[in-house]
């Protein structure tokens, strides 16, 4: 069986694929149609996003597909990206012809356009997974070609009334090591050479970082380090500036502060170590924070069609998160962190509310659906 994955640009589109790929490998021996049939998986994505590196780390073969944003006003960028999409369509058609996947699984990002169009033209079944609370316009258009649509929350189904695709309410596929609670807080903190006793704050802005969060944290850091320790994932763009600021901290402050440009496997330990998280509201927050029952301060990115705002509001309305708007970060970040970290009862209540949203079998459900589509909807 051949399964083609596609999705990219940010980790929020990539990690669900890697999680489902791991679930497929785990359940394949019990679900393979024939005893000797192999499971072959391949990732189609751009070379500009994070997907090429993450797919390689996961041991997946990678096929580069050109893609770019079309809904932009700059005529030069529009022409360049239109050429990329045309080239990507040819690459995707050639991939379908040469590799002949049995099913295609996509999660979002510009690269999914050429891949879905090519798969539909070759009559290959398509499963689209929507990690966000509100689907974007592009995904809604692509969904018209889907055989099935997997969603993280039942409320998302209303956006696809009248579509031919079957709707699967699966939840967000979370990495197994998060679902297993593979380490204690003490073990996780010792991984970063931090005190097991001190309250721990995790701050990150996603795979590309978040300048507004980094700048607000820089001003708040001396005050925060007086009472807690901080794991800070700055992103690559702001890492050098964050390093310069860290160099000016006092000796005791440096002992309580851990700075990274990005974390891969160690991100699991960082999440386990945290009492509270400050982050953007990308799709992964909807799955990974509930998996560990983590309370969060969410700072929605004020673009992307408002998807992050809807994600943040979903968690906040259920008591699992507090929202700070991007332009309010300089004045609200420090007092909000201090208030929550000084109130263990509120943190505990937020953690329980977060844990109540977890869907631990999502990856296996999607993996089973892919095998079913591949074996019952063959072109």
Secondary structure, 3 states (H helix, E strand, C coil): CEEEEECCCCHHHHHHHHHHHHHHHHHHHHHCCCCCCCCEEEEEECCCCCHHHHHHHCCCEEEECCCCCCCCCCHHHHHHHHHHHHHHHHHHHHHHHHHCCCEEEECCCCHHHHHHHHHHHCCCEEEEEECCCCCCHHHHHHHHHCCEEEECCHHHHHHHCCCCCEEEECCCCCCHHHHCCCCCHHHHHHHCCCCCCCCEEEEECCCCCCHHHHHHHHHHHHHHCCCCEEEEECCCCCHHHHHHHHHCCCHHHHHCEEEECCCCCCHHHHHHHCCEEEECCCCCHHHHHHHHCCCEEECCCCCHHHHHHHHHHHHHHCCCEEECCHHHHHHHHHHHHHHHHCCHHHHHHHHHHHHCCCCCCHHHHHHHHHHHHHHHCCC
